[in-house]
Each structure stands twice: as C-alpha cells, then as structure tokens.
Amino acid sequence: MNDKKDLNWLRRASSFWTSRIILTANNYRIFDLTEGEGKTAAAVAKAISCDKRATELLLNSLSGIGLLKKRGGKYINEPVASSFLVKGKPGYQGNIIRHYNVLWDNWSGLDAVLKTGQPFHKSHDHESFILGMHDLASLRTGDVLRTIDLRGVGKLLDLGGGPGTYSMGFAKRKVEVTLFDSAETLRISEGLIKEAGLEAKIRLMPGDFMRDDLGSGYDMVFISQIFHAYGPDECVSLLRKCRASLSEGGRVVVQEFYLDETKAAPLQGALFAINMLVNTPHGRTYTPGEMSSWMKRAGFTGIDLKKPGETVLITGRKNTGTKKKK
C-alpha cells in the first residue's frame, strides 16, 4: 500500500476547506483591497466591517494557499490573485467564483439528488452565472476561434450564446452574428457588447431556442456549452432545428467539455456531470462519440472532431444531396 497516495486521496475529502476560504474572500472582495502595497489584517477587517481575529486567520490561510503573501505585517496579492481576482483586470474571474458560491448551496443537496434523481435548487444568481460564463470564455475564445474554420461563413447564429463572448470574437472577424438567448440573459450581454463597441455588428434575438424559430440562412450555427444542460433526445431535436436554419452546405459547430468514452475521465468532465445532475433535470457531460451520433441522427455529414484545450469541438455539415440550380 502506498500510504502517501492514500493520504492524498483522504485530503480530497477536506478540499472544501480551501474552496470555502476562496469563495468567502471573493465575496468580501478582499483581493481588491490587498492589491498593490497590500494592507494589514486590521485595515482589511475595518474595510469589510468584519471581526479582526477572524479576518487575520482568513488572510493567513489565503497566504498558505498561495493567493497572498505576508510581508512586514501586510498582506499583498500574489501574481495569480492580482491577475485573476482583482475586479477590472483583463483576466478577472471573480464572477465565476460568485457563481461557484451559488453552486456551493445547490451541491449541499447532493444526498437528496442521489435519492430522487431530481435537481436541488437552493440558490440562484443569474447575473453571476452569465458574467461568470464571460469570465471563463474570455480565457479560451482565442484558442477556440483559431480552431474553427470560418472560410465562407458570412452569417452565423450563436445559439444560447449567453454573455456574447464568442459572438464578439466572431464579429471581430467580420462575421454577421445573431446572438440568440433569453431576454433576461440578453439584458446582460447587451451591456458587455456595448462596452466592447460591437453593438452595431451583433443582432440580439430573444427567445427560447427549444420552442421558438431560430431564423434561417445561416452559414454556421455555433452551440457552445448547451448540450450538457439537456438530455440526448432534446439535443437531437435541437440539432434538427439548427440544420433547418442552415443554408445548403452550412455547418453546425458544437463546443462541450471533453469526456472520454469511459465517461470517467478526465476528472473535470466526470465532476461536471455531477454539477449537471444537481442543477438540471436531464443534463450531464457527453462523450464525443455520443454527440457525433446525435449529429448523424439529425442529418449532418462529414463529422469532424478537434480538441482545443479542455473542450472538444464537433463539426457537422448540412448536405441535402440536391444540386443547386444555376
């Protein structure tokens, strides 16, 4: 028996300690305060109206985690905290951590979910979810768009595109973009798009993509991180709607978290399946093989897979087999 390996496994059971410390620090915007020259525990406690002893213990733990450094009685952001946890920085991830705080509440019901198979909704914050999706997408948009072949794509539908992060990336590449999502979501994405100065290049289309018409004449439909919220039959139905909205020879491109055909690896993909179990009636992560089979059922041909980072991109083409009239 490898005792060290067993101990590392055991420590995973208490990994929520680190998670809760980071969530709480983000809730109190501590990293905004400790940016630059840093602050003493007393100064931080005063700024956030919290107990000095409790604040000092939290700051010490953040130093142990590696997000702060303690120097001369002051706590100062380490480079990783400065880059990702200070509001206003290009790589800011504080919104997605706010969303993780919501998930903390919902995951607390996993015992009950295992009994019933039904989601457990204790908390909800739509703004932190959408802005969090923007945080994450901003880190990978460049790699994803470099992987997608945009030749011949003049008109694109970003289906369920949330904050519009990918829509903005496509628009910068001179593609005419329609961003389809709920009215509640588009109120948030509209602000981000205006902030980027791209409001004239992206059309906002509110609706429910499972029920409403998607429009037509698109050269590409981009479906990013949507399938995992639905069951297989729902995904096939959505793919058929997307195919109907495409021009002849048009393509659908699906981006999802990567899960290998065992459905047990990589770990992040397997864990995300539990996140969908907790938060949706039918969702989970899916393998490339499963999603490729749905595309074939929906009538797509030329299925192609690429893997930029931790996600997988699956492309299918609409080809009715009929010749165009000259």
ChimeraX attribute file (.defattr): number of C-alpha atoms within 10 A of each C-alpha:
attribute: neighborCount
match mode: 1-to-1
recipient: residues
	/A:1	5
	/A:2	6
	/A:3	8
	/A:4	9
	/A:5	10
	/A:6	10
	/A:7	10
	/A:8	10
	/A:9	11
	/A:10	11
	/A:11	11
	/A:12	10
	/A:13	9
	/A:14	10
	/A:15	10
	/A:16	12
	/A:17	11
	/A:18	13
	/A:19	14
	/A:20	14
	/A:21	16
	/A:22	19
	/A:23	19
	/A:24	15
	/A:25	16
	/A:26	20
	/A:27	15
	/A:28	15
	/A:29	16
	/A:30	22
	/A:31	26
	/A:32	17
	/A:33	19
	/A:34	25
	/A:35	19
	/A:36	13
	/A:37	10
	/A:38	21
	/A:39	20
	/A:40	18
	/A:41	23
	/A:42	16
	/A:43	16
	/A:44	24
	/A:45	18
	/A:46	13
	/A:47	12
	/A:48	13
	/A:49	11
	/A:50	13
	/A:51	13
	/A:52	15
	/A:53	12
	/A:54	12
	/A:55	21
	/A:56	17
	/A:57	12
	/A:58	17
	/A:59	26
	/A:60	17
	/A:61	17
	/A:62	20
	/A:63	17
	/A:64	13
	/A:65	13
	/A:66	14
	/A:67	20
	/A:68	25
	/A:69	20
	/A:70	18
	/A:71	11
	/A:72	7
	/A:73	11
	/A:74	18
	/A:75	27
	/A:76	24
	/A:77	27
	/A:78	18
	/A:79	14
	/A:80	13
	/A:81	19
	/A:82	21
	/A:83	16
	/A:84	17
	/A:85	25
	/A:86	23
	/A:87	16
	/A:88	12
	/A:89	11
	/A:90	12
	/A:91	17
	/A:92	21
	/A:93	25
	/A:94	23
	/A:95	23
	/A:96	19
	/A:97	21
	/A:98	21
	/A:99	22
	/A:100	19
	/A:101	23
	/A:102	20
	/A:103	20
	/A:104	17
	/A:105	14
	/A:106	20
	/A:107	22
	/A:108	14
	/A:109	15
	/A:110	19
	/A:111	11
	/A:112	14
	/A:113	18
	/A:114	12
	/A:115	8
	/A:116	10
	/A:117	14
	/A:118	16
	/A:119	22
	/A:120	21
	/A:121	16
	/A:122	14
	/A:123	12
	/A:124	14
	/A:125	12
	/A:126	13
	/A:127	18
	/A:128	20
	/A:129	22
	/A:130	21
	/A:131	24
	/A:132	22
	/A:133	21
	/A:134	24
	/A:135	23
	/A:136	16
	/A:137	17
	/A:138	17
	/A:139	14
	/A:140	15
	/A:141	18
	/A:142	12
	/A:143	12
	/A:144	20
	/A:145	15
	/A:146	10
	/A:147	13
	/A:148	14
	/A:149	10
	/A:150	15
	/A:151	7
	/A:152	11
	/A:153	16
	/A:154	15
	/A:155	20
	/A:156	27
	/A:157	28
	/A:158	25
	/A:159	23
	/A:160	23
	/A:161	26
	/A:162	26
	/A:163	28
	/A:164	31
	/A:165	21
	/A:166	24
	/A:167	29
	/A:168	22
	/A:169	18
	/A:170	22
	/A:171	18
	/A:172	12
	/A:173	12
	/A:174	12
	/A:175	19
	/A:176	20
	/A:177	25
	/A:178	24
	/A:179	26
	/A:180	24
	/A:181	23
	/A:182	17
	/A:183	14
	/A:184	13
	/A:185	21
	/A:186	24
	/A:187	15
	/A:188	17
	/A:189	25
	/A:190	19
	/A:191	14
	/A:192	19
	/A:193	20
	/A:194	12
	/A:195	10
	/A:196	10
	/A:197	11
	/A:198	17
	/A:199	16
	/A:200	10
	/A:201	18
	/A:202	22
	/A:203	16
	/A:204	20
	/A:205	19
	/A:206	18
	/A:207	17
	/A:208	14
	/A:209	16
	/A:210	12
	/A:211	9
	/A:212	10
	/A:213	12
	/A:214	21
	/A:215	15
	/A:216	15
	/A:217	15
	/A:218	26
	/A:219	24
	/A:220	29
	/A:221	24
	/A:222	22
	/A:223	22
	/A:224	21
	/A:225	18
	/A:226	16
	/A:227	23
	/A:228	22
	/A:229	20
	/A:230	17
	/A:231	16
	/A:232	18
	/A:233	11
	/A:234	15
	/A:235	20
	/A:236	20
	/A:237	15
	/A:238	20
	/A:239	24
	/A:240	17
	/A:241	19
	/A:242	26
	/A:243	26
	/A:244	17
	/A:245	21
	/A:246	25
	/A:247	16
	/A:248	19
	/A:249	16
	/A:250	22
	/A:251	26
	/A:252	24
	/A:253	20
	/A:254	24
	/A:255	20
	/A:256	23
	/A:257	25
	/A:258	24
	/A:259	24
	/A:260	15
	/A:261	12
	/A:262	9
	/A:263	15
	/A:264	13
	/A:265	13
	/A:266	14
	/A:267	11
	/A:268	14
	/A:269	23
	/A:270	20
	/A:271	15
	/A:272	16
	/A:273	21
	/A:274	17
	/A:275	21
	/A:276	18
	/A:277	24
	/A:278	27
	/A:279	22
	/A:280	19
	/A:281	15
	/A:282	18
	/A:283	22
	/A:284	23
	/A:285	26
	/A:286	22
	/A:287	17
	/A:288	20
	/A:289	13
	/A:290	11
	/A:291	18
	/A:292	20
	/A:293	14
	/A:294	20
	/A:295	24
	/A:296	16
	/A:297	14
	/A:298	21
	/A:299	17
	/A:300	23
	/A:301	18
	/A:302	13
	/A:303	16
	/A:304	12
	/A:305	15
	/A:306	15
	/A:307	16
	/A:308	16
	/A:309	11
	/A:310	13
	/A:311	19
	/A:312	19
	/A:313	22
	/A:314	22
	/A:315	24
	/A:316	24
	/A:317	23
	/A:318	23
	/A:319	18
	/A:320	11
	/A:321	8
	/A:322	7
	/A:323	8
	/A:324	6
	/A:325	4
	/A:326	3
